[in-house]
Amino acid sequence: APRYDLVIVVDAAPETQLERLVELRGMDESEARARMAAQATREQRRAIADVVIDNDGSREQLAAQVESVWAELARRAAG
């Protein structure tokens, strides 16, 4: 039996991830690259996902996608 009913992955391009780790988290580039290398690859994350939310855009775009996924899940749960 599957361990989870649904796997949602929030995905961003490696360039976006690197930029955000450096600019928003204050890491230097080598620290950021090391953190990224220690995680599952983008391909691995996407391969297990039932739903992929793109996080390369603005916070508003991300919020809209999350709202859409949430609405779909609520619709399914209501039957």
Distance bins in CASP14 RR format, pairs under 12 A and 6 or more apart:
PFRMAT RR
TARGET T0000
AUTHOR 0000-0000-0000
RMODE 2
METHOD distances of the structure
MODEL  1
2 48 0 0 0 0 0 1 0 0 0 0 0
2 50 0 0 0 0 1 0 0 0 0 0 0
3 48 0 0 0 0 0 1 0 0 0 0 0
4 48 0 0 0 0 1 0 0 0 0 0 0
4 49 0 0 0 0 0 1 0 0 0 0 0
4 50 0 0 0 0 1 0 0 0 0 0 0
4 51 0 0 0 0 0 1 0 0 0 0 0
5 50 0 0 0 0 1 0 0 0 0 0 0
5 51 0 0 0 0 0 1 0 0 0 0 0
5 73 0 0 0 0 1 0 0 0 0 0 0
5 76 0 0 0 0 0 1 0 0 0 0 0
5 77 0 0 0 0 0 1 0 0 0 0 0
6 48 0 0 0 0 0 1 0 0 0 0 0
6 49 0 0 0 0 1 0 0 0 0 0 0
6 50 1 0 1 0 0 0 0 0 0 0 0
6 51 1 0 0 1 0 0 0 0 0 0 0
6 52 0 0 0 0 0 1 0 0 0 0 0
6 69 0 0 0 0 1 0 0 0 0 0 0
6 70 0 0 0 0 0 1 0 0 0 0 0
6 72 0 0 0 0 0 1 0 0 0 0 0
6 73 1 0 0 1 0 0 0 0 0 0 0
6 76 0 0 0 0 1 0 0 0 0 0 0
6 77 0 0 0 0 0 1 0 0 0 0 0
7 40 0 0 0 0 0 1 0 0 0 0 0
7 44 0 0 0 0 0 1 0 0 0 0 0
7 45 0 0 0 0 1 0 0 0 0 0 0
7 46 0 0 0 0 0 1 0 0 0 0 0
7 47 0 0 0 0 1 0 0 0 0 0 0
7 48 1 0 1 0 0 0 0 0 0 0 0
7 49 1 0 1 0 0 0 0 0 0 0 0
7 50 1 0 1 0 0 0 0 0 0 0 0
7 51 1 0 0 1 0 0 0 0 0 0 0
7 52 0 0 0 0 1 0 0 0 0 0 0
7 53 0 0 0 0 0 1 0 0 0 0 0
7 69 0 0 0 0 0 1 0 0 0 0 0
8 45 0 0 0 0 0 1 0 0 0 0 0
8 46 0 0 0 0 0 1 0 0 0 0 0
8 48 0 0 0 0 0 1 0 0 0 0 0
8 49 1 0 0 1 0 0 0 0 0 0 0
8 50 1 0 0 1 0 0 0 0 0 0 0
8 51 1 0 1 0 0 0 0 0 0 0 0
8 52 1 0 0 1 0 0 0 0 0 0 0
8 53 1 0 0 1 0 0 0 0 0 0 0
8 54 0 0 0 0 0 1 0 0 0 0 0
8 55 0 0 0 0 0 1 0 0 0 0 0
8 65 0 0 0 0 0 1 0 0 0 0 0
8 66 0 0 0 0 1 0 0 0 0 0 0
8 68 0 0 0 0 0 1 0 0 0 0 0
8 69 1 0 0 1 0 0 0 0 0 0 0
8 70 0 0 0 0 0 1 0 0 0 0 0
8 72 0 0 0 0 0 1 0 0 0 0 0
8 73 0 0 0 0 1 0 0 0 0 0 0
9 39 0 0 0 0 0 1 0 0 0 0 0
9 40 0 0 0 0 1 0 0 0 0 0 0
9 41 0 0 0 0 0 1 0 0 0 0 0
9 42 0 0 0 0 1 0 0 0 0 0 0
9 43 0 0 0 0 0 1 0 0 0 0 0
9 44 0 0 0 0 1 0 0 0 0 0 0
9 45 1 0 1 0 0 0 0 0 0 0 0
9 46 1 0 0 1 0 0 0 0 0 0 0
9 47 0 0 0 0 1 0 0 0 0 0 0
9 48 1 0 0 1 0 0 0 0 0 0 0
9 49 1 1 0 0 0 0 0 0 0 0 0
9 50 0 0 0 0 1 0 0 0 0 0 0
9 51 1 0 0 1 0 0 0 0 0 0 0
9 52 1 0 1 0 0 0 0 0 0 0 0
9 53 1 0 0 1 0 0 0 0 0 0 0
9 54 0 0 0 0 1 0 0 0 0 0 0
9 55 0 0 0 0 1 0 0 0 0 0 0
9 65 0 0 0 0 0 1 0 0 0 0 0
9 69 0 0 0 0 0 1 0 0 0 0 0
10 16 0 0 0 0 0 1 0 0 0 0 0
10 17 0 0 0 0 0 1 0 0 0 0 0
10 42 0 0 0 0 0 1 0 0 0 0 0
10 45 0 0 0 0 1 0 0 0 0 0 0
10 46 0 0 0 0 0 1 0 0 0 0 0
10 49 0 0 0 0 1 0 0 0 0 0 0
10 51 0 0 0 0 1 0 0 0 0 0 0
10 52 0 0 0 0 1 0 0 0 0 0 0
10 53 1 0 1 0 0 0 0 0 0 0 0
10 54 0 0 0 0 1 0 0 0 0 0 0
10 55 1 0 1 0 0 0 0 0 0 0 0
10 56 0 0 0 0 0 1 0 0 0 0 0
10 57 0 0 0 0 0 1 0 0 0 0 0
10 61 0 0 0 0 0 1 0 0 0 0 0
10 62 1 0 0 1 0 0 0 0 0 0 0
10 63 0 0 0 0 0 1 0 0 0 0 0
10 65 0 0 0 0 1 0 0 0 0 0 0
10 66 0 0 0 0 1 0 0 0 0 0 0
10 69 0 0 0 0 0 1 0 0 0 0 0
11 17 0 0 0 0 1 0 0 0 0 0 0
11 40 0 0 0 0 0 1 0 0 0 0 0
11 41 0 0 0 0 0 1 0 0 0 0 0
11 42 1 0 0 1 0 0 0 0 0 0 0
11 43 0 0 0 0 0 1 0 0 0 0 0
11 44 0 0 0 0 0 1 0 0 0 0 0
11 45 1 0 0 1 0 0 0 0 0 0 0
11 46 1 0 0 1 0 0 0 0 0 0 0
11 47 0 0 0 0 0 1 0 0 0 0 0
11 48 0 0 0 0 0 1 0 0 0 0 0
11 49 1 0 0 1 0 0 0 0 0 0 0
11 51 0 0 0 0 0 1 0 0 0 0 0
11 52 1 0 1 0 0 0 0 0 0 0 0
11 53 1 0 0 1 0 0 0 0 0 0 0
11 54 1 0 0 1 0 0 0 0 0 0 0
11 55 1 0 0 1 0 0 0 0 0 0 0
11 56 0 0 0 0 1 0 0 0 0 0 0
11 57 0 0 0 0 0 1 0 0 0 0 0
11 62 0 0 0 0 0 1 0 0 0 0 0
11 65 0 0 0 0 0 1 0 0 0 0 0
12 18 0 0 0 0 1 0 0 0 0 0 0
12 19 0 0 0 0 1 0 0 0 0 0 0
12 20 1 0 0 1 0 0 0 0 0 0 0
12 21 0 0 0 0 0 1 0 0 0 0 0
12 36 0 0 0 0 0 1 0 0 0 0 0
12 42 0 0 0 0 1 0 0 0 0 0 0
12 45 0 0 0 0 0 1 0 0 0 0 0
12 46 0 0 0 0 0 1 0 0 0 0 0
12 52 0 0 0 0 0 1 0 0 0 0 0
12 53 0 0 0 0 1 0 0 0 0 0 0
12 54 1 0 0 1 0 0 0 0 0 0 0
12 55 1 0 1 0 0 0 0 0 0 0 0
12 56 1 0 1 0 0 0 0 0 0 0 0
12 57 0 0 0 0 1 0 0 0 0 0 0
12 61 0 0 0 0 0 1 0 0 0 0 0
12 62 0 0 0 0 1 0 0 0 0 0 0
13 19 0 0 0 0 1 0 0 0 0 0 0
13 20 0 0 0 0 0 1 0 0 0 0 0
13 36 0 0 0 0 0 1 0 0 0 0 0
13 42 1 0 0 1 0 0 0 0 0 0 0
13 46 0 0 0 0 0 1 0 0 0 0 0
13 54 0 0 0 0 1 0 0 0 0 0 0
13 55 0 0 0 0 1 0 0 0 0 0 0
13 56 1 0 1 0 0 0 0 0 0 0 0
13 57 0 0 0 0 1 0 0 0 0 0 0
14 20 0 0 0 0 0 1 0 0 0 0 0
14 21 0 0 0 0 0 1 0 0 0 0 0
14 32 0 0 0 0 0 1 0 0 0 0 0
14 33 0 0 0 0 1 0 0 0 0 0 0
14 35 0 0 0 0 0 1 0 0 0 0 0
14 36 1 0 0 1 0 0 0 0 0 0 0
14 37 0 0 0 0 0 1 0 0 0 0 0
14 39 0 0 0 0 0 1 0 0 0 0 0
14 41 0 0 0 0 1 0 0 0 0 0 0
14 42 1 0 0 1 0 0 0 0 0 0 0
14 43 0 0 0 0 0 1 0 0 0 0 0
14 45 0 0 0 0 0 1 0 0 0 0 0
14 56 0 0 0 0 0 1 0 0 0 0 0
15 21 0 0 0 0 0 1 0 0 0 0 0
15 22 0 0 0 0 0 1 0 0 0 0 0
15 29 0 0 0 0 0 1 0 0 0 0 0
15 32 0 0 0 0 0 1 0 0 0 0 0
15 33 0 0 0 0 0 1 0 0 0 0 0
15 36 0 0 0 0 0 1 0 0 0 0 0
15 42 0 0 0 0 0 1 0 0 0 0 0
15 56 0 0 0 0 1 0 0 0 0 0 0
16 22 0 0 0 0 0 1 0 0 0 0 0
16 23 0 0 0 0 0 1 0 0 0 0 0
16 24 0 0 0 0 0 1 0 0 0 0 0
16 32 0 0 0 0 0 1 0 0 0 0 0
16 36 0 0 0 0 0 1 0 0 0 0 0
16 42 0 0 0 0 0 1 0 0 0 0 0
16 54 0 0 0 0 1 0 0 0 0 0 0
16 55 1 0 0 1 0 0 0 0 0 0 0
16 56 1 0 1 0 0 0 0 0 0 0 0
16 57 1 0 0 1 0 0 0 0 0 0 0
16 58 0 0 0 0 0 1 0 0 0 0 0
16 62 0 0 0 0 0 1 0 0 0 0 0
17 23 0 0 0 0 0 1 0 0 0 0 0
17 24 0 0 0 0 0 1 0 0 0 0 0
17 25 0 0 0 0 0 1 0 0 0 0 0
17 27 0 0 0 0 0 1 0 0 0 0 0
17 29 0 0 0 0 0 1 0 0 0 0 0
17 32 1 0 0 1 0 0 0 0 0 0 0
17 33 0 0 0 0 1 0 0 0 0 0 0
17 35 0 0 0 0 1 0 0 0 0 0 0
17 36 1 0 1 0 0 0 0 0 0 0 0
17 37 0 0 0 0 0 1 0 0 0 0 0
17 39 0 0 0 0 1 0 0 0 0 0 0
17 41 0 0 0 0 0 1 0 0 0 0 0
17 42 0 0 0 0 1 0 0 0 0 0 0
17 45 0 0 0 0 0 1 0 0 0 0 0
17 55 0 0 0 0 1 0 0 0 0 0 0
17 56 0 0 0 0 1 0 0 0 0 0 0
18 24 0 0 0 0 0 1 0 0 0 0 0
18 25 0 0 0 0 0 1 0 0 0 0 0
18 26 0 0 0 0 0 1 0 0 0 0 0
18 27 0 0 0 0 1 0 0 0 0 0 0
18 28 0 0 0 0 0 1 0 0 0 0 0
18 29 1 0 0 1 0 0 0 0 0 0 0
18 30 0 0 0 0 0 1 0 0 0 0 0
18 31 0 0 0 0 0 1 0 0 0 0 0
18 32 1 0 1 0 0 0 0 0 0 0 0
18 33 1 0 0 1 0 0 0 0 0 0 0
18 34 0 0 0 0 0 1 0 0 0 0 0
18 35 0 0 0 0 1 0 0 0 0 0 0
18 36 1 0 0 1 0 0 0 0 0 0 0
18 37 0 0 0 0 0 1 0 0 0 0 0
19 25 0 0 0 0 0 1 0 0 0 0 0
19 26 0 0 0 0 0 1 0 0 0 0 0
19 27 0 0 0 0 0 1 0 0 0 0 0
19 29 0 0 0 0 1 0 0 0 0 0 0
19 32 0 0 0 0 1 0 0 0 0 0 0
19 33 0 0 0 0 0 1 0 0 0 0 0
19 36 0 0 0 0 0 1 0 0 0 0 0
19 56 0 0 0 0 0 1 0 0 0 0 0
19 57 0 0 0 0 0 1 0 0 0 0 0
20 26 0 0 0 0 1 0 0 0 0 0 0
20 27 0 0 0 0 1 0 0 0 0 0 0
20 32 0 0 0 0 1 0 0 0 0 0 0
20 35 0 0 0 0 0 1 0 0 0 0 0
20 36 0 0 0 0 0 1 0 0 0 0 0
20 55 0 0 0 0 1 0 0 0 0 0 0
20 56 0 0 0 0 0 1 0 0 0 0 0
20 57 0 0 0 0 0 1 0 0 0 0 0
20 59 0 0 0 0 0 1 0 0 0 0 0
21 27 1 0 1 0 0 0 0 0 0 0 0
21 28 0 0 0 0 1 0 0 0 0 0 0
21 29 0 0 0 0 1 0 0 0 0 0 0
21 30 0 0 0 0 0 1 0 0 0 0 0
21 31 1 0 0 1 0 0 0 0 0 0 0
21 32 1 1 0 0 0 0 0 0 0 0 0
21 33 0 0 0 0 1 0 0 0 0 0 0
21 34 0 0 0 0 0 1 0 0 0 0 0
21 35 1 0 0 1 0 0 0 0 0 0 0
21 36 1 0 0 1 0 0 0 0 0 0 0
21 37 0 0 0 0 0 1 0 0 0 0 0
21 39 0 0 0 0 0 1 0 0 0 0 0
22 28 1 0 0 1 0 0 0 0 0 0 0
22 29 1 0 1 0 0 0 0 0 0 0 0
22 30 0 0 0 0 0 1 0 0 0 0 0
22 31 0 0 0 0 1 0 0 0 0 0 0
22 32 1 0 1 0 0 0 0 0 0 0 0
22 33 0 0 0 0 1 0 0 0 0 0 0
22 35 0 0 0 0 0 1 0 0 0 0 0
22 36 0 0 0 0 0 1 0 0 0 0 0
23 29 0 0 0 0 0 1 0 0 0 0 0
23 32 0 0 0 0 1 0 0 0 0 0 0
24 32 0 0 0 0 0 1 0 0 0 0 0
24 59 0 0 0 0 0 1 0 0 0 0 0
25 31 0 0 0 0 1 0 0 0 0 0 0
25 32 1 0 0 1 0 0 0 0 0 0 0
25 35 0 0 0 0 1 0 0 0 0 0 0
25 36 0 0 0 0 0 1 0 0 0 0 0
26 32 0 0 0 0 1 0 0 0 0 0 0
26 35 0 0 0 0 0 1 0 0 0 0 0
27 33 0 0 0 0 1 0 0 0 0 0 0
27 34 0 0 0 0 1 0 0 0 0 0 0
27 35 1 0 0 1 0 0 0 0 0 0 0
27 36 0 0 0 0 0 1 0 0 0 0 0
28 34 0 0 0 0 1 0 0 0 0 0 0
28 35 0 0 0 0 0 1 0 0 0 0 0
29 35 0 0 0 0 0 1 0 0 0 0 0
29 36 0 0 0 0 0 1 0 0 0 0 0
30 36 0 0 0 0 0 1 0 0 0 0 0
30 37 0 0 0 0 0 1 0 0 0 0 0
31 37 0 0 0 0 0 1 0 0 0 0 0
31 38 0 0 0 0 0 1 0 0 0 0 0
32 38 0 0 0 0 0 1 0 0 0 0 0
32 39 0 0 0 0 0 1 0 0 0 0 0
33 39 0 0 0 0 0 1 0 0 0 0 0
36 42 0 0 0 0 1 0 0 0 0 0 0
36 45 0 0 0 0 0 1 0 0 0 0 0
39 45 0 0 0 0 1 0 0 0 0 0 0
40 46 0 0 0 0 1 0 0 0 0 0 0
40 47 0 0 0 0 1 0 0 0 0 0 0
40 48 0 0 0 0 1 0 0 0 0 0 0
40 49 0 0 0 0 0 1 0 0 0 0 0
41 47 0 0 0 0 1 0 0 0 0 0 0
41 48 0 0 0 0 0 1 0 0 0 0 0
42 48 0 0 0 0 0 1 0 0 0 0 0
42 49 0 0 0 0 0 1 0 0 0 0 0
42 52 0 0 0 0 0 1 0 0 0 0 0
42 54 0 0 0 0 0 1 0 0 0 0 0
42 55 0 0 0 0 0 1 0 0 0 0 0
42 56 0 0 0 0 0 1 0 0 0 0 0
43 49 0 0 0 0 0 1 0 0 0 0 0
43 52 0 0 0 0 0 1 0 0 0 0 0
45 51 0 0 0 0 0 1 0 0 0 0 0
45 52 0 0 0 0 1 0 0 0 0 0 0
45 53 0 0 0 0 0 1 0 0 0 0 0
45 55 0 0 0 0 0 1 0 0 0 0 0
46 52 1 0 1 0 0 0 0 0 0 0 0
46 53 0 0 0 0 0 1 0 0 0 0 0
46 54 0 0 0 0 0 1 0 0 0 0 0
49 69 0 0 0 0 0 1 0 0 0 0 0
50 69 0 0 0 0 0 1 0 0 0 0 0
50 72 0 0 0 0 0 1 0 0 0 0 0
50 73 0 0 0 0 0 1 0 0 0 0 0
50 76 0 0 0 0 0 1 0 0 0 0 0
51 65 0 0 0 0 1 0 0 0 0 0 0
51 66 0 0 0 0 0 1 0 0 0 0 0
51 68 0 0 0 0 1 0 0 0 0 0 0
51 69 1 0 1 0 0 0 0 0 0 0 0
51 70 0 0 0 0 0 1 0 0 0 0 0
51 72 0 0 0 0 1 0 0 0 0 0 0
51 73 0 0 0 0 1 0 0 0 0 0 0
51 76 0 0 0 0 0 1 0 0 0 0 0
52 65 0 0 0 0 1 0 0 0 0 0 0
52 69 0 0 0 0 1 0 0 0 0 0 0
53 61 0 0 0 0 1 0 0 0 0 0 0
53 62 1 0 0 1 0 0 0 0 0 0 0
53 63 0 0 0 0 0 1 0 0 0 0 0
53 64 0 0 0 0 0 1 0 0 0 0 0
53 65 1 0 1 0 0 0 0 0 0 0 0
53 66 1 0 0 1 0 0 0 0 0 0 0
53 67 0 0 0 0 0 1 0 0 0 0 0
53 68 0 0 0 0 1 0 0 0 0 0 0
53 69 1 0 0 1 0 0 0 0 0 0 0
53 70 0 0 0 0 0 1 0 0 0 0 0
53 72 0 0 0 0 0 1 0 0 0 0 0
54 61 1 0 0 1 0 0 0 0 0 0 0
54 62 1 0 0 1 0 0 0 0 0 0 0
54 64 0 0 0 0 0 1 0 0 0 0 0
54 65 1 0 0 1 0 0 0 0 0 0 0
54 66 0 0 0 0 0 1 0 0 0 0 0
54 68 0 0 0 0 0 1 0 0 0 0 0
54 69 0 0 0 0 0 1 0 0 0 0 0
55 61 0 0 0 0 1 0 0 0 0 0 0
55 62 1 0 1 0 0 0 0 0 0 0 0
55 63 0 0 0 0 0 1 0 0 0 0 0
55 64 0 0 0 0 0 1 0 0 0 0 0
55 65 0 0 0 0 1 0 0 0 0 0 0
55 66 0 0 0 0 1 0 0 0 0 0 0
56 62 0 0 0 0 1 0 0 0 0 0 0
56 65 0 0 0 0 0 1 0 0 0 0 0
57 63 0 0 0 0 0 1 0 0 0 0 0
57 64 0 0 0 0 0 1 0 0 0 0 0
57 65 0 0 0 0 1 0 0 0 0 0 0
58 64 0 0 0 0 1 0 0 0 0 0 0
58 65 0 0 0 0 0 1 0 0 0 0 0
59 65 0 0 0 0 0 1 0 0 0 0 0
59 66 0 0 0 0 0 1 0 0 0 0 0
60 66 0 0 0 0 0 1 0 0 0 0 0
60 67 0 0 0 0 0 1 0 0 0 0 0
61 67 0 0 0 0 0 1 0 0 0 0 0
61 68 0 0 0 0 0 1 0 0 0 0 0
62 68 0 0 0 0 0 1 0 0 0 0 0
62 69 0 0 0 0 0 1 0 0 0 0 0
63 69 0 0 0 0 0 1 0 0 0 0 0
63 70 0 0 0 0 0 1 0 0 0 0 0
64 70 0 0 0 0 0 1 0 0 0 0 0
64 71 0 0 0 0 0 1 0 0 0 0 0
65 71 0 0 0 0 0 1 0 0 0 0 0
65 72 0 0 0 0 0 1 0 0 0 0 0
66 72 0 0 0 0 0 1 0 0 0 0 0
66 73 0 0 0 0 0 1 0 0 0 0 0
67 73 0 0 0 0 0 1 0 0 0 0 0
67 74 0 0 0 0 0 1 0 0 0 0 0
68 74 0 0 0 0 0 1 0 0 0 0 0
68 75 0 0 0 0 0 1 0 0 0 0 0
69 75 0 0 0 0 0 1 0 0 0 0 0
69 76 0 0 0 0 0 1 0 0 0 0 0
70 76 0 0 0 0 0 1 0 0 0 0 0
70 77 0 0 0 0 0 1 0 0 0 0 0
71 77 0 0 0 0 0 1 0 0 0 0 0
71 78 0 0 0 0 0 1 0 0 0 0 0
72 78 0 0 0 0 0 1 0 0 0 0 0
72 79 0 0 0 0 0 1 0 0 0 0 0
73 79 0 0 0 0 0 1 0 0 0 0 0
END
